[in-house]
Amino acid sequence: MTALNVFEHPLNERMRAFFRVSELFHRAQHFLLASTEHDAQAAILTLLELSEVTGRFDFKRELMKELERQSSGLVALRQTPGVDMDKLVDILSQQKALIHRLHAFNGPVGAAIKHHEFLAAIQQRSKISGGLCEFDLPMLHYWLRLPAEVRRDMLVIWLKPFALLNEGIELILDLVRESTVPVAYRAEGGFFQQALTPSSPAQMLRVILPEDVSYFPEVSAGKQRFSIRFLELELDSDEGRTRQSSENIDFKLASCAL
């Protein structure tokens, strides 16, 4: 079976925020599992990015609203013939439990980080290029030289609130991804355009390509239509430029709406 490369593009602000938090959380988890000082520092910086992204608006409220919206839509499927009732009941149960846990969480997620003197100092200095040198933040470099397991235990505590957010986001994104079966299309001369359906607004586009191709999709989306340009990266160029492929490119596309 040919290996596939999937490129996903969110189509509204809420989904873009979910994608960003998911990306940052998984990056933090990656660095958390490693043991070097550089990995620990990268984990803290990613944690601070998570705090900043989720602090721009009431992220917990937006997550609960999306879980409730999806749950209402899924409840209506109970009367649809052929629906896997065991799977449906399991998903509805997961949604209900997550909404309850989010509701029980006091205050904005990650608010404690903003009042943590150690983390606040790192966040302030991290905005300066090269601002995390030992002479700038001796307490950070003291912390980095603690045993790896001590650092990891502290990072787990700081990341715990975001783990709850990520659990909800992963459930939402998985349901959206599974809502549509990919359809085969051809991009003539590396370009494809299609109208969006206003009555059933898509939340995500998924462009699916074989893993070994030499191009990638760049998506541009508005309220009424979207376009995809397939670009090639000039790896042998000193400028690192991209150019639109002149090939007729076969790909699969899922316009996911739930």
Disulfide bonds with the S-S distance in Angstrom:
none
